[in-house]
Amino acid sequence: MIRVYGIKNCDTMKKAMTWLTENGVPYEFIDYKKVGIAEANLPEWDSRSGWEKLLNTRGLMWRKLTDEERSAVDREKALKLMAQYPSLIKRPVLDTGSMLLVGFSPENYAAQLK
């Protein structure tokens, strides 16, 4: 079964879960902010998709970081920041077992999940 990781109240999450439901794709939702498993999964997610794709630099949480936190971001710093602030992880993270899809795109979901 597909696992969908994210934060329940996120609008992008709601769009992704609506798309999955409407297209008959069964999934299990895991709220990584509540369950706290994001940090344990970050190294694997990084190896499968890259920290650059996982790090959400367009969201409110990124803008709340200090200039020092946002400067000179490399893999180690990015993983540390995402572990400390799970809201920095681009949502959703969809794990099919064979692939990891980061972010929501109806076209990408249709191509990869049909």
C-alpha positions in Angstrom: 0.0 0.0 0.0 1.1 3.5 -0.8 2.1 5.6 2.2 1.5 9.3 2.1 3.5 11.4 4.6 2.7 14.9 5.4 0.8 17.3 7.7 -3.0 16.9 7.9 -4.0 20.6 7.7 -1.9 21.4 4.7 -3.8 22.4 1.6 -1.5 20.6 -0.8 -2.0 17.4 1.3 -5.7 17.8 1.0 -5.5 18.1 -2.8 -3.2 15.1 -3.1 -5.4 12.9 -0.9 -8.5 14.1 -2.8 -6.8 13.1 -6.1 -5.8 9.7 -4.7 -9.3 9.0 -3.5 -11.0 10.2 -6.7 -8.7 8.0 -8.8 -9.2 4.9 -6.7 -5.6 4.8 -5.4 -5.6 3.2 -1.9 -3.2 4.8 0.6 -2.2 5.1 4.2 -1.8 8.7 5.6 0.9 9.3 8.1 1.1 12.7 9.8 4.8 13.0 10.4 4.4 16.1 12.5 2.2 14.1 15.0 3.9 10.7 14.7 7.4 12.2 14.6 8.9 9.7 12.1 10.2 12.2 9.6 13.7 12.3 11.1 14.0 8.6 10.9 12.9 8.6 7.3 15.0 11.6 6.1 18.2 9.7 5.2 16.3 7.2 3.1 14.2 9.8 1.5 17.3 11.8 0.7 19.0 8.8 -0.9 15.8 8.2 -3.0 15.0 11.7 -4.1 17.7 14.1 -2.9 17.5 16.7 -0.1 17.2 19.5 -2.6 13.8 18.1 -3.7 12.7 17.5 -0.1 13.6 20.9 1.4 10.7 23.3 1.0 12.2 26.7 0.5 9.0 28.4 -0.6 7.0 27.9 2.6 6.3 30.0 5.6 8.6 27.9 7.9 11.6 28.7 5.6 10.9 32.4 5.8 10.7 32.1 9.6 14.2 30.7 9.8 17.1 33.1 10.7 19.4 34.3 7.9 22.1 32.1 9.5 19.9 29.0 9.3 19.0 29.7 5.6 22.6 30.4 4.5 25.1 27.8 3.1 22.6 24.9 3.2 24.2 21.6 2.3 22.9 18.0 2.7 23.9 17.8 6.4 22.4 21.1 7.3 19.2 20.5 5.3 18.6 17.1 6.9 19.2 18.6 10.3 16.8 21.5 9.6 14.1 19.2 8.3 14.4 17.0 11.3 14.1 20.0 13.6 11.3 21.6 11.7 9.2 18.9 9.8 7.2 21.7 8.2 10.3 22.3 6.0 9.7 19.0 4.2 7.9 19.5 0.9 4.5 17.8 1.0 3.4 15.3 0.4 6.0 12.6 0.4 4.4 9.6 -1.3 6.1 6.2 -1.0 5.0 3.5 -3.3 7.7 1.1 -2.2 9.4 1.3 -5.6 9.5 5.1 -6.0 9.2 8.2 -3.9 7.1 11.2 -5.2 7.7 14.5 -3.5 5.2 17.3 -3.8 1.8 17.1 -5.6 1.3 17.3 -9.3 -1.9 15.8 -10.7 0.0 15.1 -14.0 2.9 13.4 -12.3 0.5 11.3 -10.1 -1.5 10.2 -13.2 1.7 9.2 -15.0 3.3 7.4 -12.1 0.3 5.8 -10.4 -1.9 4.5 -13.2 
